[in-house]
Amino acid sequence: MKKSLTIAGVVALAALAGGFAWQHLSAPPRPQYVLINRTDQHGFDLAFKMSLKLAEKKSGIENALVLLPALPPSKTIEQTATDLFTQLRIGARRNGRGILYLYAAKENQLKIEVSYGLEGDIPDAFCRRLEEAAKTYMLSEMPQDFISELIITTNLRGIGSKPSADSMAAPKWASEGFLSGGAGAVTQGYRRSLEDYQSAIRSLPEARLSQFAASRNPAESVKRYLASLASGIGDPRLPLLTEGSRIFRAVIPRNEEQQKRIYEFFTAAGDYQLIFAQSLGLAIPGPDKSNLPIVLRRGADGLWYVDEAKAWTYFHRFEDTVNFHVKYADNPFLSRLRAARIANMGYAIYGNHAHTPEPPAYPFSLTAAVRAGQEAIRAAPADAANYARLGDLYLFEMNWLTPAIELYEKAVALAPGTLEYRWRLMDLYLNASRADKMLEELKYLAEDSRADKQTHDWYQAYKKEYDFGRELPIKINN
């Protein structure tokens, strides 16, 4: 009936393990998009359901995601998946084309069941790549990104888009040891510090990366950076990266196929433009391809480094469009982007509601800057601005979302009426796949008397997009 893949290993979601009384699924009706989450963590449920929705819309394949804290007694994950696939009738409304993703936290296993109609497009070799990739990506800071990418990638294979679906192999430079933090640590919700990541990067095996050094010529730095992408190098030790960008690569690893895909999209857009603003540069890709610009940063040593973190924090590309947008109205490049007649520059997404912090002179010690921020919080724990400043350091220098969110949540708790903090937190939630939290913040902003009509309309649009109706939960009976 189906073909299966079992992915086992120590994974970050194992922290969700808890008690679970196994029961059998009842008869219909059931929701259109099947998400069953019996774990204690539901912060990504809306984002997961949106991934199921978008995948089916694109591929015509029915997808179901089931997250369990543990397997039922005396049941293997294979048996459980077989039962669920049949009981949920996955693929029945899509001419027998269906995929089930089943994760059991206590056993640290992820299994994929694929209907017969898809076996030709989703071969064993592809499944083995997913198995190996899971060991790395589920240990990263954003394991939910792996699940969303898993759904997207598997559906691309299901519709025969094979070149676009080979992006999930584990990075060659990464290993379980690099990300795990020690035996048993991940299963207890292990959290890495900045020092942990810096130490892990330094301990990686030696690699020949000298040809990718930063240059005094910004165009040459871009050329070398693009050459590194063409070679599939996702190694965080790439010399022309800023220190914060190296942390960014370690927190959320990239593999060879992903880097090559970025290169192909960027170069397929034609010649790029270089513009400058103060100590920053920007390589602007051609229009109508799925690209973010490349941000350059001039150091006090006269060299031009690539600041990957700022490409993600200064700019945004929506899933249903290809050309990038500017996030904040005080973006140092905005006036020059408008002068160059780049698409989407008529407005900034967040306008003047939130601001872009002035980047410190580079290079500087991230460790010292973080410690100074932590000391400021210890000295004045009731000052919300201290949390916001440290949150901005994590966000704009490293694009490290987890600590940035925690710090901004504290800032909002201390100063709930400071709308700039709420705008930043809303953006952080959006980029961390916390759709429920993002909607809560956007609702607050839309209902505030100072909020403009655009914010209100934006909230209504997002609310409608994420509205899956008042679905009854899939009942489970003994």
VENLINCOR-V401378 format. One record per pair of residues at least 12 apart in sequence whose ideal C-beta (glycine too) atoms are under 6 Angstrom apart, sorted by sequence separation. I is the first residue (numbers start at 1). J is the second residue. D is the distance in Angstrom with one decimal. If there is no record, write none. Layout:
I_J_D / I_J_D
//
This chain:
153_165_4.9 / 212_224_5.1 / 272_284_5.7 / 295_307_4.4 / 426_438_5.6 / 35_48_5.5 / 100_113_4.2 / 236_249_3.8 / 272_285_5.4 / 391_404_4.6 / 412_425_5.7 / 446_459_3.9 / 35_49_5.0 / 236_250_4.7 / 85_100_5.0 / 99_114_5.5 / 153_168_5.4 / 225_240_6.0 / 281_296_3.4 / 295_310_4.2 / 426_441_3.8 / 33_49_5.4 / 212_228_4.9 / 224_240_6.0 / 269_285_4.4 / 270_286_3.8 / 295_311_4.9 / 391_407_3.5 / 408_424_5.6 / 425_441_5.6 / 426_442_5.5 / 443_459_5.9 / 48_65_5.7 / 98_115_4.7 / 269_286_3.3 / 280_297_5.9 / 314_331_5.8 / 373_390_3.4 / 390_407_5.3 / 391_408_4.6 / 408_425_4.5 / 442_459_4.7 / 20_38_5.7 / 66_84_6.0 / 97_115_6.0 / 33_52_4.5 / 96_115_5.5 / 221_240_5.7 / 266_285_5.3 / 279_298_4.5 / 292_311_4.7 / 325_344_4.8 / 329_348_4.2 / 422_441_5.4 / 33_53_5.4 / 97_117_4.9 / 234_254_3.7 / 269_289_4.0 / 323_343_4.4 / 328_348_5.5 / 373_393_5.9 / 387_407_4.6 / 81_102_4.8 / 96_117_4.8 / 97_118_5.9 / 234_255_5.9 / 268_289_5.6 / 323_344_5.3 / 18_40_5.5 / 178_200_5.3 / 269_291_6.0 / 326_348_4.7 / 327_349_5.1 / 328_350_5.6 / 329_351_5.2 / 16_39_3.8 / 292_315_5.4 / 327_350_5.6 / 329_352_4.8 / 387_410_4.5 / 388_411_4.4 / 405_428_4.9 / 422_445_5.9 / 16_40_5.9 / 64_88_5.6 / 91_115_4.7 / 110_134_6.0 / 232_256_3.1 / 265_289_5.1 / 325_349_5.3 / 369_393_5.8 / 387_411_4.1 / 404_428_5.8 / 16_41_5.1 / 234_259_5.1 / 265_290_5.4 / 266_291_5.4 / 330_355_5.5 / 331_356_5.9 / 64_90_5.0 / 212_238_5.4 / 213_239_4.6 / 214_240_4.2 / 265_291_5.4 / 328_354_5.9 / 330_356_5.2 / 77_104_5.7 / 212_239_5.8 / 213_240_6.0 / 232_259_4.8 / 384_411_4.3 / 39_67_5.2 / 62_90_5.8 / 85_113_4.7 / 207_235_5.9 / 212_240_5.5 / 232_260_4.9 / 328_356_4.7 / 62_91_5.0 / 209_238_5.9 / 34_64_3.7 / 35_65_5.2 / 36_66_4.5 / 37_67_4.6 / 38_68_5.2 / 39_69_5.0 / 81_111_4.9 / 209_239_5.7 / 229_259_4.8 / 384_414_3.9 / 126_157_6.0 / 173_204_6.0 / 384_415_3.8 / 401_432_4.6 / 435_466_5.7 / 62_94_4.4 / 77_109_4.8 / 81_113_4.7 / 290_322_4.9 / 292_324_5.4 / 71_104_4.7 / 229_262_5.4 / 230_263_4.6 / 289_322_5.9 / 388_421_5.8 / 77_111_4.8 / 136_170_4.0 / 229_263_3.7 / 288_322_5.7 / 122_157_5.0 / 133_168_4.2 / 201_236_5.2 / 357_392_4.7 / 61_97_4.8 / 62_98_4.4 / 63_99_5.1 / 64_100_4.9 / 65_101_4.8 / 66_102_4.8 / 67_103_5.1 / 68_104_4.8 / 69_105_5.1 / 70_106_3.8 / 71_107_5.7 / 121_157_5.3 / 133_169_5.5 / 287_323_5.8 / 121_158_5.3 / 133_170_4.9 / 130_168_5.8 / 132_170_5.1 / 136_174_5.1 / 121_160_5.6 / 357_396_5.8 / 118_158_5.0 / 129_169_4.9 / 139_179_3.9 / 135_176_5.8 / 139_180_6.0 / 201_246_6.0 / 20_69_4.7 / 201_250_5.6 / 20_70_5.0 / 22_72_2.9 / 197_247_5.4 / 18_69_4.4 / 282_333_5.1 / 17_69_5.0 / 280_332_5.9 / 16_69_5.9 / 197_250_4.8 / 34_88_5.8 / 99_154_5.9 / 242_297_5.8 / 277_332_3.9 / 277_333_5.2 / 287_343_5.6 / 248_308_5.7 / 222_283_4.9 / 248_309_4.8 / 275_336_4.6 / 300_361_6.0 / 25_87_4.2 / 173_235_4.6 / 245_307_5.8 / 171_234_5.1 / 218_281_4.8 / 242_305_4.8 / 245_308_4.0 / 299_362_4.8 / 245_309_5.2 / 299_363_5.5 / 240_305_5.7 / 241_306_5.6 / 242_307_4.8 / 244_309_5.0 / 297_362_5.4 / 240_306_5.4 / 354_420_5.2 / 354_423_4.0 / 353_423_4.4 / 354_424_5.1 / 350_423_5.6 / 218_296_5.3 / 174_253_4.9 / 225_306_4.9 / 171_253_4.8 / 313_395_5.7 / 2_85_5.9 / 221_304_4.2 / 313_396_5.0 / 171_255_4.4 / 169_255_5.2 / 216_302_5.2 / 218_304_4.3 / 313_399_5.7 / 216_303_6.0 / 312_399_4.9 / 17_105_4.4 / 63_151_5.9 / 16_105_4.5 / 17_106_4.2 / 214_303_3.9 / 309_398_5.5 / 167_257_4.5 / 214_304_5.9 / 309_399_4.0 / 14_105_5.2 / 166_257_5.0 / 167_258_4.9 / 214_305_4.9 / 13_105_5.5 / 14_108_5.1 / 61_155_5.6 / 55_151_5.1 / 59_155_4.1 / 11_108_5.2 / 51_148_4.6 / 61_158_4.9 / 10_108_5.8 / 9_108_5.9 / 59_158_5.4 / 8_108_5.9 / 44_144_4.5 / 51_151_4.9 / 55_155_4.3 / 59_159_4.6 / 8_109_4.7 / 7_110_4.0 / 6_111_5.0 / 4_111_5.9 / 5_112_4.6 / 4_113_5.4 / 141_251_4.5 / 142_252_5.8 / 2_113_4.6 / 3_114_5.1 / 2_114_5.9 / 140_252_5.6 / 2_115_5.9 / 140_253_6.0 / 3_119_5.3 / 5_127_4.0 / 243_366_5.4 / 7_131_4.9 / 9_135_4.7 / 12_138_5.6 / 7_134_4.3 / 11_138_3.7 / 12_139_5.7 / 13_143_5.5 / 12_143_4.3 / 251_400_5.4 / 248_398_5.3 / 247_398_4.5 / 248_399_4.8 / 244_397_3.7 / 244_398_4.3 / 14_187_4.4 / 12_186_5.7 / 15_189_4.2 / 10_186_5.3 / 194_370_5.5 / 141_402_5.5 / 144_433_5.2 / 47_433_3.9 / 47_435_4.7 / 44_433_5.4 / 46_435_3.7 / 46_436_5.0 / 43_434_5.6 / 49_468_5.9 / 46_466_5.5 / 36_474_5.9 / 31_471_4.4 / 30_474_5.4 / 26_475_4.3 / 26_477_5.3 / 23_476_3.7 / 24_477_5.9 / 23_477_5.3 / 23_478_5.3
//
